[in-house]
Amino acid sequence: MKTMNGIFQTIKTGWLPGIFILVFLACDGDRKAKVTEPAPIPVKVAKVAVAGEGYFSAGSGPIKAVNSTTISTRIMGLVERIPVKVGQKVRKGQILISLRNADLQAKKAQAEASIIAAEAGFANAEKDYRRYVNLFNQNSASQKELDDMTVRYETAKAEYEAAKEMANEVDAQFAYANIRAPFNGVVTNTHIDEGALANPGMPLVSLEAPGNFEVEAKVPETNITGLRPGTQAKVFIKVLNTTVKGELTELSTSAQFSGGQYLATVELQEVPEELLSGMFASVYFPDDTEETTGAAFVPRSALVEKGQLTGVYTIGPEDTAILRWLRLGKPRGEEVEVLSGLAVDEEYILSAEGKLFNGAKVTIQ
């Protein structure tokens, strides 16, 4: 009996904790085994494309409205009122900025008074002139008297005309005191605040007519041959990651002040709904001198950059993402030439709905 008690005591003090530990580890192992693996990342794939037409980069620049202007004034005055706000649509002739014009009102009153006085003097001189003409015809006035009266008449007439022109000048200055929209458009910026002093030539308000947009690019002299107004172009809008068609509308014929580059203006023939003035764009023109048949191209959006290296994710064994490094050539719009690392018709991951990494499980949509 004593021996049995000793056995039970040993189990209680030594074996029992060990049994509990084994059971716990077994349960923990089962729990870990039941942890589900991360769901595969949905991806879209594409095949490496072949370019059928070469393009060369003609530079980049901000997109701007074809019809845009920054308005200033020719007179000095305090800004009395700015009835418009940035982003507001305005009609042609609508007041954009009003300057305090008390001095112009005074000049206008002076001009009107001068007109009244000059008109009265001219009317009186005209009567005297006609009377002396009749007297001279009746031999009742000498030639000198008629000549003197003619000079007086012509002087009064000139003073009257000068007074009217002075009034017209004052009226014209009112156009610079009440600055109006020269066309239907949208206010893009106001460069001054109410109460500030406006000086002649100072920018006051910017206005542009939406709808038509253009971008300026500088074409190197090595690619200027063959370009003419009407040449079709591709315009890559970086922030929208899209390419639209464009047409060369203006081309400078001199590079004297632009370092061997010719200024080209390309008007967009397609305007995305999200496009805003000021967005950065790159212009590409057809390159007839460059052989691109059989060259492989991938979109910029699919590229992965790590330090000095650039690559794309491809589909590896068991539907896993494999990062493959590339050697790239010249860009073509939103695409870039692949010199090595991928062959024509090879598949690569175009986009993914999650963060990719080497070995990540993927599912092709």
Helices and strands as residue ranges (DSSP letters): H 2-10, I 11-15, H 16-33, E 41-47, E 49-50, E 55-71, E 77-81, E 89-90, E 95-99, H 102-137, H 143-177, E 178-180, E 185-190, E 197-198, E 205-220, G 221-223, E 232-237, E 242-251, E 261-268, E 280-286, E 296-299, G 300-302, E 304-306, E 309-316, E 320-325, E 327-332, E 335-340, E 347-352, E 362-364
